[in-house]
């Protein structure tokens, strides 16, 4: 059984790392069986959290209005996960969002990982569902499902239970997520971003001529979250 890893879980506004945003991060760093660091924080996505996501997670706009944005958290997330494999339920999902956020800040993010979902499929082939919730029920783990820190902790406990049942050691594998192509910002994005910059007298950390679609979207969301919406998208 691996005794050094980072149990990780995130909650997001959707399923697509290229378009959706992180709204909560939970990470537990375990070294030689001992918890050495923890991170549990809501994240302000800079826009309205879809009602369907609030229904699933319980996280709403009011809860994240004073939370930090991902820009101020990504280095902390990268740091707490440095040098150890990630562990989580369908960990590639969490990894893909973290890798995308890291790439948006010119940070290379490569990690090994252990997927408790895939592990459960091997160890418990006969139970009808291998979801985190189903496995928590199977092992009698009491948890607030769909909250990041709790789900990270549950994945860690499930990993231990599965290791006890398995005669085979599961090794971390390289996690692979192909980043979306960096496309230039659209004229509409540039116009609206320029209007926000003029209206609120803010600066951006890149040249308007070379800003990408992803960067423009992120900066617009951040400025709108802090200052509000410019109704006239032409900026006139």
N, C-alpha and C positions, 0 to 999 in steps of 0.2 A: 504493500500500500504506500502510495506517495504521501509523504508527510510535510512537504513544502510546496505551496501553491497559493494562488490568489483566487478565492471564490468571488465571482463577479456576476452581477445582474443589473440590468438597466430597464427603465420604463421609457416608452417613446410615444410620440404622437401618431405613429403609423409604422409600417413595415419596411419602408424604403429608405435606406441611409442617404440616398442622393436628394430626397425631398423632405423627409421627416426629421424630427428633432428629438434629442434626449430630454426627458423631463425629470428623471430621477436616476441616481447612481448609488449602488451599494457594493462595497468591496471589503473583503476580509483577507488580510495578508497573514498567512500561516507559514511559519518557518520551524522545521523540526518539531511539528506538532503543537507549537505555541503561537497564539495570536500576537503578532508584533505591530500591526497597524490596522486601522479601520477607517472607512470613509462611508458616510451616509448623508446624502444631500439631495434636496430637490434642485431642479434646474429650470430657470426661466427660458422658455423657447422663443420668447419675443412675439408670440401671437396666440390667438385663442386655441386652447386645447379642445379638440373635437369632443362632442358630447359622448360619443361611443367609447372614447378612451377614458373619460371621467367615469362612465358606467363600469368599466372594467377595473380601473385602478383606484378609483376614489380621489384621484388628483384633479383639482380644478384650477381655474385661472387665479382665484383668490389665494390659493395655497402657494403659488409660485411667483406672485407679483413682486415679492421682496427677495426672492432667491437669486443666487448668482447665475450669470449666463455661462455657457459652455466655454467661452473665450477665457474666462478667468479660472476655469477648473481643469482644462485639458492637461496642463503640465502636472498637476497633482494626480490626476488619473494615470497618466503615463508613469509617474514616479512610483506610485504604490504598486503598480503591476510590473515594475522593472525586474528582470532577471529570474522570474518564476513563471511556470505555466499557468494559464488561466483555467479555472474550473467553473462549469456552469451547465445549466440545462438548455440544450440547443445553443451552446456557447458561441457558435459562429455568428448568430444574430447579434449578440452583445458586442463581439469583436468587430463586426463590420461597422457598427455605428461609431465605436471608439476610433477605429482606424480612419474613418472618413473625417471625424472631427480633428484628429491629429494631423491628417494631410492638409486640412484647411489652414493649419497653422505651420505648415512646412516642417512637420515632425514625422519622421519615418517610424512606423509602428508595426513591428513584426513580433508575433508571439506563438509559442506552442500552446496546446490546449487539451483538456480532457472534457468530453461531453457526457454528462451523466444520463442524458436521454439515450444515446447510442449504447452506453454501458448497460443500462436497464434492459434494452432490447435483447442483449446477449444473455444477461443473468436471469431475467424474468420474462421469457418468451410467451408464457401462457396467460399473463394478466392482460385484460382487454385494452387498457390505456396505460401509456407510459408518460403521461403528462406529469408535471411537477406536482400538481394538486392530487392526482391519483396516487402517485408514489408516496406523498406525505400521508395520505389516508392509509395506504397499505402498511407503512412502517409506523403509524401512530404518531406522526410528527404534527404538533399543533403550531400553526403558522398563519400570519396574515398574508394570504396569497395575493400576488400582483402588487407587492411593495418591494422595492429593489433590495434593500438590506436583508429583509426577512427571507426573500427568495434565494439570495446568495447563501445565507446561513443554512437554509433547507437543502440546497444542492450539496453543500459540504457534508451535512449529516447523511444524506442519501448516498453519497459516494462512500462513506465509511461503512454503511449497511451493506451496500453492494459488494464491497471488497470482502466483507466477512462471509458473504455467500458464494463468492467466486473462487474457483480454484486457479484462475489465471490472473496474472498482473496486467493491468491496462496501462499502456505507456502513452505519454503525451504525444500528440502529432502536430505537425506544422499547420497552423490555421491559415486558410487561403481566402482572401476576398479581393477581387479585382476592383480597384477604384474606378468610378465613372470618369469618362473623358472630361478634361477641363475645357469647357466651352466658353467662348467670350460672352460677356453680358449682352443682353439684348438692348436695343436702343431705348425701349420703354423702361427697362431697369435703370439704365444710366441716367435717363431723364428724371426719374423719380428719386434716385439716390442723390443726384445733383440738387434737386429741389429741397430734399431733407437737409443736405449740407448747408445750403444757403439759409434756409429757414431757421435752423438751430445753431448755426455757426460752429459746426463740429468738423473734425478732420478724420480722414480715413488713412489706414496704414498701407496704401498702395496707390498706384497711378490710375486715374479714371480710364485712360486709354487702354490699359492692359488688364483691367479688373475682369474676373471670370463670372460666369452666371451664378455659380455657387457662392462665391465671395460676395457678390452684389446682394444676393438674397439674404445672406447672413447679416450683412451690415445694415440693410434696410430693416430687417426684423429687430436688430438690436437698437437702432435709433428710434424706431417706432415704439418699442417697449419702454424706452426711457423718456421720450418726449411727446409722442403722439403721432397722429396721422396727418399727412398733408393731403388735403382733398383734391387739389388740382394737380394731377399727375404730370402735367406739362411743365409745372414750375413757373408759369407765367402769372 
